[in-house]
Structures are given as structure tokens and as C-alpha cells.
Amino acid sequence: MVFFGMAGGNPPRIDLLDVMEKSQIIATGDLWDYLTSFEERQKRSKRLFDYFFNGNINLNAPTIFKLSEGKEAHDLLESGKSSGKILLV
């Protein structure tokens, strides 16, 4: 299980006995457990931004649909053929 914040609200409750029966693991952590100083955060963020500046990471432009084209936007999303953001305007 990977939990990327609360953007979608609280996740459903998990029965830990079900998890243990399947030999699964839930590990917790937090960015601040790994980046414990200002210097470490600065070093890591510089490395990340350098990837962008040097062209090692490229971002795709968003695919934009009119709000009236919502069905087409959902079809593209569900097709698995999209990459990047899909925006309705």
C-alpha cells in the first residue's frame, strides 16, 4: 500500500488481521524521517531540480479538454494511453 497524502480524503480503514493473514506489510514513514536537517533537504532538492534543468526529467504538456468533452477525457484516462495531466476547462 502506498499512501500519497490526504488529497482524496481519509483512506478506508484497514483490518490489520487481514493484512497479516496474507503476509503483507504496512510500513510507515515520513519525509522528515529521512531529511532531518535543512542542509540535507537543500542538497536533495538541488539534485532533484538539477534533473529538470539538465533535461534528465521532462514533463508532458497536459491534455486539455473542454468541459463539454468530459466523456472523451474520461475515455482517454480509462484507456491507459495517456500520460501527464488531463484537464477539463
N, C-alpha and C positions, 0 to 999 in steps of 0.2 A: 504494500500500500504506500502510495506517495501522496502527501498532503501539501498542497501549494497555497496555503493561506485560507482566508475566510471569504473570498470573493463570492462564492456561491452559497454562503451561509454555513451554518454548522453541519458537519457531515452526520450521517445517521450513526446511531450508537452501534458499537461492535461488541458481540458476545465473545469475550476472550477465551472461553472454553471451546467455542467453535474453531477459533484460530489455532489453539494448542492441539486440538484433535487432528488437524491437518498438517502438523509440524511446520506451521507458518510462524513468522516472527513480526512483531511490530517494534520497530526501533524509533526512538525519538531523538531529536536533536534540534539545534537552533543555530543559525548563523553565528551568533555571539559565542557559542561554544567553541568555534573554530577560529574566529577572528577576534582575538582577545585584546588587541591593542590598536590604537589609532594607526601606528606605523604598519601593522600587518594589513589592516583594511586598505590603507593607501597603496601599499605595494600590490595587493591583489587587484584593486580597481584599476591601477595603471596598466597592469598586464592585460586585463580584460579590454580596456579601451584601446590599447595598442593593437589588439587583434583587429578591431574595426578600422583604425586609422591605416593599418598596413594592408588592408584588403583580405585578411585571412578569414573574416566573417562578413558575409554580405546579407543584407536584408532584402526580401522581396517587397515590391510595392504592393499595397493592399489591392484586393479585387473589390471594386465598388459597384454596388447595385442600387438602383432606385428602390425606394420603399415598395413601390408597386410591383417590383420584380422579386419580392421576398421568396416566392416558391422556387424560382431559379437559383437564388442564393442558397437556400436550404438543400436543393438537389445537388449543387456543387459541393457543399460541405459534406453531405452524406455519401457522395461518390468516392471520397478519398483521393480525388485528383487535384485538390487544392493545396497550396502551401502559403503560409502567411495569413494575414488577416483577411476576413471577408466583412465588408462594411455595408450597411444599409443606410442610405441618405435620403 
